[in-house]
Amino acid sequence: MGISDGKVALVTGASKGIGAGIAKGLAAAGAAVVVNYASSKEGANRVVSEIIAHGGKAFAAQGNNVSSTPTWETLPVEQPPSATGKGGLR
């Protein structure tokens, strides 16, 4: 069991560079990862594919407007993550 088993991580800028490395590291530790990207869909899909190929769970989600209020209905989660860490991928 990894340190992040059962957790969901949203990694911004995860389509390349440091963000991609963080996403892969969290997945290796057991987290399901939302690979967020602003413009590089190909890069995000590549990171998702690598995570899945190593037995992890991940999907790509585009978003670059951090000033707007998030709506959980638009994300593939059962419910919004809470302070207790509940919630997760559908």
Order of alpha helices (4+ residues) and beta strands (2+ residues): beta-alpha-beta-alpha-beta
